[in-house]
Amino acid sequence: MIYYRRAFIAVAAIPCASSAFVPLSSLTAAAAAAGAVHLRSYHRNIMSMSSGGGKDDKNYIDKLALILINSDNKQLVARSFGKTVYYTPGGKREAGESDIEALCRECQEELDVDLLTATKTPANIVPYGTFQAQAYGKPEGTMVRMTCFRVLPRESEIELENLVKPSEEVEELKWIDSNFDRDKLTVTGIMILEDLKEKNMID
């Protein structure tokens, strides 16, 4: 059973390559199936999340993220200048970008690496899952939906371990395991870490 003490609603990972909005009913059904548990019930905020009908909802932030796991089975997280909390590398789409194009651009900007051309082993970007929770540093009820991807095959993912480095936008990169301090992660970061551990993908 998974507990998220800082999330408004604990939601399981939902495999999804699309950027379309996931209805609340689908999220809660998936969460229930995975054994996720509410620690707090903010019905008003949850209803505002589901009432906007998609990307146009002003309380809804749509992001892409890269889940990168190194040879020691640790996950890569980043920290911006002047911040104390780590996040999963990635960001928002720009106009006209596909998910893959946006993720590659964000990783170039944050990690100083081209995901598709930097490795000797040909790399593919594949969907991992989607996570939704209260957005870090935003007003209560503002949700973030994080669509996550991985780089495969495993050989190319491990190559990236030695290629990523903090860009001018990032103060620090860190490889973390499941024992990492949850107070130093965003809510979606906690959810991703717990999901990776549950699937035995990290130590």
C-alpha positions in Angstrom: 0.0 0.0 0.0 1.3 3.5 -0.9 0.9 6.5 1.3 1.6 10.1 0.2 1.4 12.4 3.2 1.6 15.6 1.2 -0.6 14.8 -1.8 -4.2 15.9 -2.0 -5.1 12.6 -3.6 -2.8 9.6 -3.9 -3.0 8.4 -7.5 -1.4 5.3 -9.0 0.8 5.5 -12.2 -1.4 5.4 -15.3 0.4 4.1 -18.4 -0.4 6.7 -21.1 1.5 8.0 -24.0 -1.2 10.6 -24.9 -1.2 14.2 -23.6 -5.0 14.1 -23.3 -6.5 14.9 -19.9 -7.3 11.9 -17.7 -10.8 12.1 -16.2 -11.0 12.0 -12.4 -13.0 8.8 -12.5 -10.2 7.1 -14.4 -7.6 8.4 -12.0 -9.5 7.3 -8.9 -10.3 3.9 -10.3 -6.7 3.3 -11.1 -5.6 4.5 -7.7 -8.1 2.2 -6.0 -7.0 -0.8 -8.1 -3.4 -0.1 -7.0 -4.2 0.2 -3.3 -3.5 4.0 -3.2 -5.0 5.7 -0.1 -6.4 9.2 0.6 -4.6 10.8 3.5 -6.7 14.0 3.1 -9.9 14.6 1.3 -10.1 18.0 -0.4 -13.2 17.3 -2.4 -13.5 21.0 -3.6 -10.1 21.0 -5.1 -10.4 17.6 -6.7 -13.7 18.6 -8.3 -12.2 21.8 -9.7 -9.4 19.7 -11.2 -11.9 17.5 -13.1 -14.4 20.2 -14.2 -12.3 22.1 -16.7 -12.3 19.5 -19.3 -8.6 19.4 -20.3 -5.6 21.6 -21.0 -7.6 24.8 -20.9 -8.3 24.3 -17.1 -6.4 27.2 -15.4 -5.7 25.0 -12.4 -4.1 22.3 -14.5 -0.4 22.1 -15.4 0.6 19.7 -18.1 4.3 18.6 -18.0 6.6 16.0 -19.5 9.4 14.3 -17.5 12.3 11.9 -18.0 12.8 9.0 -15.7 16.5 8.0 -16.0 17.9 5.1 -14.0 21.7 4.6 -13.7 23.8 1.4 -13.5 23.4 1.5 -9.7 19.6 1.5 -10.0 19.2 5.0 -8.8 17.0 7.7 -10.3 18.1 11.1 -11.6 16.6 14.2 -10.1 17.5 17.9 -10.5 17.4 21.0 -8.3 17.1 24.5 -9.5 19.2 27.4 -8.3 18.0 28.7 -4.9 15.6 25.8 -4.4 15.7 23.0 -1.8 13.4 20.5 -3.5 14.4 18.1 -6.3 12.2 17.4 -9.3 12.1 14.9 -12.2 13.9 16.6 -15.2 11.5 17.8 -17.9 9.1 20.6 -18.5 6.3 22.0 -20.6 5.6 21.8 -24.3 6.1 24.8 -26.6 3.6 25.5 -29.4 3.6 22.9 -32.1 5.9 20.4 -30.2 5.2 16.7 -29.9 5.8 15.0 -26.5 9.2 13.7 -27.7 10.3 16.9 -29.2 9.5 18.8 -26.0 11.1 16.3 -23.8 14.3 16.3 -25.9 14.4 20.1 -25.8 13.9 20.3 -22.1 16.6 17.7 -21.4 19.0 19.5 -23.7 18.3 22.7 -21.7 18.5 21.1 -18.3 20.8 18.1 -18.7 22.9 19.4 -21.6 22.4 16.2 -23.5 20.5 15.1 -26.7 18.6 12.0 -25.7 18.4 10.6 -29.2 21.8 11.2 -30.6 24.2 11.3 -27.6 24.6 7.5 -27.0 26.5 5.0 -29.1 23.6 2.5 -28.6 20.6 3.7 -30.6 18.1 5.2 -28.2 14.3 5.2 -28.2 12.1 7.3 -26.0 9.2 5.2 -24.6 6.2 6.1 -22.4 6.4 5.1 -18.7 3.3 6.4 -17.0 1.4 9.5 -15.9 1.2 10.9 -12.4 -1.1 13.7 -11.1 -0.9 15.6 -7.8 -0.9 19.0 -6.2 1.7 21.2 -8.0 4.7 22.1 -5.9 4.8 25.8 -4.9 1.4 26.5 -6.4 -1.9 27.5 -4.8 -3.9 24.8 -3.1 -5.9 22.9 -5.8 -3.5 23.6 -8.6 -2.7 20.2 -10.1 0.2 19.0 -12.2 -0.1 16.1 -14.6 3.3 14.6 -15.3 3.6 12.3 -18.4 6.8 10.4 -17.9 9.1 8.7 -20.4 12.2 6.5 -20.3 15.1 5.9 -22.7 15.6 2.4 -23.9 17.2 0.0 -24.4 18.9 -0.3 -21.1 22.3 0.0 -22.6 21.6 3.5 -24.0 20.0 4.6 -20.7 23.2 3.6 -18.8 25.3 5.4 -21.3 23.4 8.6 -20.5 24.5 8.3 -16.8 28.0 9.6 -17.8 26.7 12.2 -20.3 24.1 14.2 -18.3 25.4 17.3 -16.5 23.7 20.3 -14.9 23.1 23.1 -17.4 23.0 26.8 -16.6 19.4 26.3 -15.5 20.2 23.6 -12.9 22.3 23.9 -9.8 22.6 20.2 -9.0 21.8 16.7 -10.3 21.5 13.8 -7.9 21.1 10.1 -8.2 18.7 8.8 -5.5 17.4 5.5 -4.2 14.1 4.7 -2.5 15.5 5.9 0.9 15.8 9.5 -0.2 14.3 12.1 2.0 10.7 12.6 0.8 10.7 16.2 2.2 13.2 17.1 -0.5 11.0 15.9 -3.4 7.9 17.3 -5.1 4.7 15.3 -4.6 4.9 13.9 -8.1 8.5 13.1 -7.4 7.5 11.0 -4.4 4.9 9.2 -6.4 7.4 8.3 -9.1 10.0 7.2 -6.6 7.5 4.9 -4.9 6.3 3.5 -8.2 9.8 2.7 -9.3 10.5 1.0 -6.0 7.3 -1.0 -6.2 8.4 -2.3 -9.6 11.9 -3.1 -8.3 13.4 -0.7 -10.8 15.5 1.2 -8.1 17.1 0.1 -4.9 
